[in-house]
Amino acid sequence: MLHNPTLETFTLGRMTLGDPQGLEIISSMVQTANREGHHHPGAETDAHAQHSAAPTPSASPEPIGPPVPAEGYEFEPDAHVNIIVTVELAQGATHGSADNILVAFSSPERDYAVPHNLKIDVDATSCS
């Protein structure tokens, strides 16, 4: 899950695999995420107190929407999205891995690429 703790809207770009070995990304999608208890008053723990710039959350959780292409998605302030990537083994490979997912996004001032901690390990008979 990604969270935009800022007051700025970002446009997501192309997602890529970090240090891919025998693995190729087929598609990248995002889906709005339900953040129940995340930045809401009354949550048992305030795991994100350091995000002081975050706007005050509404009392109702965000709805979970259908997956949409990641590239071009407008990531609104205080929003949460799930990353959904589809990968496959490169032609002739029996094993593949990636250290993370690099999430590209931009604002009017600059472009960013941030690694998201999602290690992928796939072989011809199983995946994790």
C-alpha positions in Angstrom: 0.0 0.0 0.0 1.2 3.5 -0.8 0.1 6.6 1.1 0.4 10.2 0.0 1.0 12.0 3.3 1.5 15.4 1.6 -0.8 18.2 0.6 0.2 17.8 -3.1 -1.3 15.7 -5.9 1.2 13.5 -7.7 0.9 11.9 -11.1 2.1 8.3 -11.1 4.3 7.1 -13.9 5.6 3.8 -15.1 6.4 1.3 -12.4 9.5 -0.9 -12.9 11.2 -3.8 -11.2 14.2 -3.0 -9.0 17.2 -5.1 -10.0 15.2 -7.6 -12.0 16.9 -11.0 -12.6 15.0 -13.1 -15.3 11.7 -11.4 -14.5 9.7 -8.9 -16.6 6.8 -6.6 -15.6 3.7 -7.1 -17.7 1.4 -4.5 -16.2 1.1 -2.2 -13.2 -2.2 -1.1 -11.7 -3.3 0.8 -8.6 -6.5 0.4 -6.6 -7.8 2.8 -4.1 -7.4 1.3 -0.6 -9.6 1.3 2.4 -7.5 2.9 5.2 -9.8 2.0 8.1 -8.0 3.1 11.2 -5.2 4.8 9.2 -5.1 8.5 10.0 -8.6 8.3 11.6 -9.5 9.6 15.1 -9.9 6.9 17.6 -7.4 4.5 16.0 -5.7 2.4 18.7 -2.2 3.4 17.5 -1.0 6.5 15.6 1.6 4.8 13.5 2.0 7.8 11.3 2.2 10.7 13.7 5.3 11.9 11.9 3.2 12.9 8.9 2.2 16.2 10.4 1.6 17.8 7.0 -1.2 15.4 6.3 -4.7 16.9 6.0 -7.3 16.1 8.6 -8.9 12.8 7.6 -12.6 12.4 7.1 -14.6 10.2 9.4 -15.5 7.6 6.8 -13.0 5.2 5.2 -12.1 5.5 1.5 -14.0 3.2 -0.8 -12.1 0.4 -2.5 -12.3 1.0 -6.2 -11.5 -1.1 -9.3 -7.9 -1.5 -10.4 -6.8 1.1 -13.0 -3.6 1.6 -14.9 -0.9 3.1 -12.6 0.6 5.3 -15.3 -1.2 8.7 -15.3 -3.1 8.0 -12.1 -3.6 11.2 -10.0 -2.5 10.4 -6.5 -4.4 12.8 -4.3 -3.3 14.2 -0.8 -3.8 11.7 2.1 -4.9 9.0 -0.3 -4.0 5.3 -0.1 -3.6 2.9 -3.1 -2.6 -0.7 -3.4 0.0 -1.6 -6.1 -0.9 -4.5 -8.3 1.9 -5.7 -10.6 1.8 -8.6 -13.0 5.1 -10.3 -13.8 6.4 -13.2 -15.8 9.6 -15.1 -16.3 11.7 -13.8 -19.1 11.9 -16.1 -22.1 14.0 -19.1 -21.3 14.3 -18.3 -17.6 13.4 -20.9 -15.0 13.8 -18.4 -12.1 13.3 -14.7 -11.6 13.4 -12.1 -8.9 13.2 -8.4 -8.2 14.4 -6.5 -5.1 11.5 -4.0 -5.1 9.0 -2.1 -7.2 10.2 1.4 -8.4 7.2 3.7 -8.3 7.7 6.7 -10.6 5.7 9.8 -9.8 5.8 13.5 -10.6 4.8 16.9 -9.4 5.0 20.2 -11.3 8.4 20.8 -9.7 10.2 17.4 -10.4 10.1 13.7 -11.1 10.7 11.0 -8.5 11.3 7.3 -8.4 10.9 5.6 -5.0 11.5 2.0 -4.3 8.6 0.2 -2.6 9.5 -2.7 -0.4 8.0 -5.6 -2.4 10.5 -8.4 -3.1 9.4 -10.9 -5.8 10.7 -14.4 -6.3 9.3 -16.6 -9.0 10.4 -20.0 -10.4 8.8 -22.2 -13.1 6.7 -24.1 -10.5 6.0 -21.6 -7.7 6.2 -17.9 -6.6 6.4 -15.8 -3.5 
